[in-house]
């Protein structure tokens, strides 16, 4: 927050800041100071990934012009309409579908033209859902630097699935070797009323050829070789 700041390539009002799902009580006071300072600097969109994050925004932005817009992140697991109703009452205007979701469950969670708990669902609900169509998701988040213990990065599981371990001084993330992609499903999703999509490149830098291949597949809605569907077909619960 302090010191000399490097200018960003995008205005603050166009950036969504994603909060770490790990939210220990010891961090609450620090974040409670940072959030109003960020809003003052023009950051108006925040992705909350822990239920404790909502309390940080209740006193912030009392003026409608400075009231931040909250997006419920994938770590809040909005797997059904009841979960989305609860998250919405906490202050979230949008939500990100969990990566463990399936197409069938996504449609059930945000029904088209039906009612849930006395409120009309309709296409408006689906327009408030972000769907990740490409990512190398962090399957495990370990609060320790495992790079000090293990001298390898790639390893395999019991089903011969390959994983990548990415340690740093404060944590270790474990990614699938194959990224997740449903970029070819966007026409169907658009037809169903879902119109907000995420291409997640946060797992690390890409080569120019890789980035070009992903963007060409996304723009043409073509299958992307070397990727998996994760749980998109069968869902998390099977």
C-alpha positions in Angstrom: 0.0 0.0 0.0 2.8 2.4 0.8 5.9 3.5 -1.1 6.4 4.3 -4.7 3.6 2.8 -6.8 4.1 1.6 -10.4 1.2 2.7 -12.6 -1.1 -0.1 -13.8 -2.1 -0.6 -17.5 -5.8 -0.3 -16.6 -7.8 2.2 -14.6 -8.7 1.2 -11.0 -12.4 1.2 -11.8 -11.9 -1.6 -14.4 -10.0 -3.9 -12.1 -11.5 -6.6 -9.8 -9.4 -7.3 -6.8 -9.6 -10.9 -5.6 -9.2 -11.5 -1.8 -7.3 -14.5 -0.5 -9.7 -17.3 0.7 -7.4 -17.8 3.6 -8.6 -15.2 6.1 -7.2 -15.7 9.6 -8.5 -13.4 12.4 -5.1 -11.8 12.7 -5.4 -10.3 9.2 -8.8 -8.7 9.9 -7.5 -5.4 11.3 -5.0 -4.9 8.5 -7.6 -5.6 5.8 -10.1 -3.3 7.5 -7.6 -0.5 6.9 -6.6 -1.5 3.4 -10.2 -1.9 2.0 -11.2 1.8 2.5 -7.8 3.0 1.2 -8.3 0.9 -1.9 -11.8 2.3 -2.4 -10.4 5.8 -2.0 -7.9 5.1 -4.8 -10.8 4.1 -7.1 -10.9 0.3 -6.8 -14.6 -0.4 -6.7 -14.8 -4.1 -7.5 -13.8 -6.9 -5.1 -14.1 -10.7 -5.3 -14.7 -12.1 -1.8 -13.7 -15.7 -1.2 -14.4 -16.1 2.5 -17.6 -15.3 4.3 -15.6 -13.2 6.8 -14.8 -10.8 4.0 -18.3 -9.4 3.8 -18.0 -7.7 7.1 -15.1 -5.6 5.8 -17.4 -3.9 3.3 -20.5 -3.2 5.4 -19.2 0.1 6.6 -17.4 1.0 3.4 -19.0 3.0 0.7 -22.1 4.4 2.5 -22.5 6.8 -0.4 -23.9 5.0 -3.4 -21.3 6.6 -5.6 -18.5 5.0 -3.6 -20.2 1.8 -2.6 -18.0 -1.2 -3.8 -19.5 -3.9 -6.0 -18.9 -7.4 -4.6 -18.4 -10.6 -6.5 -18.7 -13.9 -4.7 -15.7 -15.9 -5.7 -15.5 -19.6 -6.5 -14.2 -20.4 -3.0 -17.7 -19.6 -1.6 -19.1 -22.6 -3.6 -22.5 -21.4 -4.8 -23.6 -24.9 -5.8 -27.3 -24.2 -5.6 -30.0 -21.5 -5.5 -30.1 -21.5 -1.7 -26.4 -20.8 -1.5 -26.7 -18.0 -4.0 -29.6 -16.4 -2.2 -27.6 -16.5 1.1 -24.5 -15.0 -0.6 -26.7 -12.3 -2.3 -28.1 -11.3 1.1 -24.6 -10.7 2.4 -24.0 -8.1 -0.3 -22.7 -10.0 -3.4 -24.1 -8.7 -6.7 -22.4 -11.3 -8.8 -20.9 -14.7 -8.3 -18.3 -17.0 -9.9 -19.4 -20.6 -10.5 -17.2 -23.1 -8.7 -14.8 -25.0 -11.0 -16.2 -28.3 -9.6 -19.6 -27.4 -11.0 -21.2 -29.3 -13.9 -23.4 -27.9 -16.7 -26.5 -29.6 -15.3 -26.0 -28.3 -11.8 -25.2 -24.8 -13.1 -28.6 -24.6 -14.8 -30.4 -26.0 -11.8 -28.7 -23.4 -9.5 -29.8 -20.5 -11.7 -33.1 -21.7 -13.3 -34.5 -20.0 -16.3 -37.9 -18.3 -15.8 -38.7 -20.1 -12.5 -39.1 -18.8 -9.0 -37.1 -19.6 -5.9 -38.2 -18.6 -2.4 -40.7 -16.2 -3.8 -38.2 -14.4 -6.1 -38.2 -14.6 -9.8 -35.1 -16.2 -11.2 -35.4 -15.4 -14.9 -32.5 -14.6 -17.3 -31.3 -11.8 -15.0 -29.9 -14.2 -12.5 -27.8 -16.0 -15.1 -26.4 -12.7 -16.3 -24.9 -12.2 -12.9 -22.8 -15.5 -13.0 -19.2 -15.6 -14.1 -18.1 -18.9 -15.6 -14.4 -19.8 -15.8 -13.8 -21.3 -19.3 -10.0 -21.7 -19.0 -7.8 -22.1 -16.0 -5.1 -24.1 -14.3 -6.8 -24.1 -10.9 -5.0 -24.5 -7.6 -6.3 -27.8 -6.4 -4.5 -27.6 -3.1 -3.4 -24.5 -1.1 -0.9 -25.4 1.6 0.3 -22.7 4.1 4.0 -23.8 4.0 6.9 -23.7 1.6 7.2 -27.3 0.5 10.0 -26.3 -1.9 12.3 -26.5 1.2 11.3 -30.1 1.8 10.9 -31.6 -1.8 13.3 -31.1 -4.7 10.7 -31.8 -7.5 8.0 -29.8 -9.1 6.1 -32.4 -11.1 4.5 -35.5 -9.6 1.7 -38.1 -10.3 -1.2 -39.4 -8.3 -2.7 -42.8 -7.9 -4.6 -42.5 -11.1 -1.5 -41.5 -13.1 -2.7 -37.9 -13.2 0.2 -35.4 -13.3 0.4 -32.3 -11.0 2.6 -29.3 -10.6 3.8 -28.0 -7.3 4.5 -24.3 -7.1 6.0 -23.2 -3.7 6.9 -19.8 -2.5 8.0 -18.5 1.0 4.5 -18.3 2.3 2.5 -21.1 0.7 2.5 -23.9 -1.8 0.0 -24.3 -4.6 -0.7 -27.6 -6.5 -1.9 -27.3 -10.0 -3.1 -30.0 -12.5 -0.6 -30.5 -15.2 -3.4 -30.3 -17.8 -5.4 -27.0 -17.7 -9.1 -26.9 -17.6 -11.0 -25.6 -20.7 -14.6 -25.3 -21.9 -13.9 -22.5 -24.3 -15.8 -24.4 -27.0 -19.0 -24.4 -24.8 -19.5 -20.6 -24.8 -22.1 -20.6 -27.7 -24.3 -23.0 -25.6 -23.8 -20.9 -22.5 -24.6 -17.7 -24.2 -27.8 -19.3 -25.7 -28.7 -20.4 -22.1 -28.4 -16.8 -20.8 -24.9 -17.0 -19.3 -22.8 -14.1 -20.7 -19.8 -13.5 -18.4 -16.7 -15.6 -18.8 -13.3 -15.8 -17.2 -10.0 -16.8 -18.8 -7.7 -17.4 -15.8 -4.0 -17.0 -16.4 -3.0 -16.6 -12.7 -1.2 -19.9 -12.4 1.9 -18.5 -14.2 3.2 -16.8 -17.3 2.4 -18.3 -20.7 4.5 -18.5 -23.8 3.2 -16.3 -26.6 2.3 -19.3 -28.7 0.3 -20.8 -25.8 -1.6 -17.5 -25.2 -2.3 -17.2 -28.9 -3.6 -20.7 -29.1 -5.9 -20.2 -26.1 -7.3 -16.9 -27.4 -7.9 -18.3 -30.9 -9.8 -21.2 -29.4 -11.8 -18.9 -27.2 -12.7 -16.5 -30.0 -13.7 -19.3 -32.4 -15.3 -21.5 -29.6 -13.1 -24.4 -30.7 -11.9 -27.3 -28.5 -8.5 -26.6 -27.0 -6.1 -29.6 -27.3 -4.2 -30.7 -24.2 -6.8 -29.7 -21.7 -9.4 -31.5 -19.5 -13.1 -30.9 -18.7 -12.5 -31.3 -15.0 -16.0 -31.9 -13.6 -18.0 -30.1 -16.3 -19.6 -33.3 -17.6 -20.2 -35.4 -14.5 -20.1 -32.8 -11.7 -18.4 -32.8 -8.3 -20.9 -35.1 -6.5 -20.4 -38.2 -8.7 
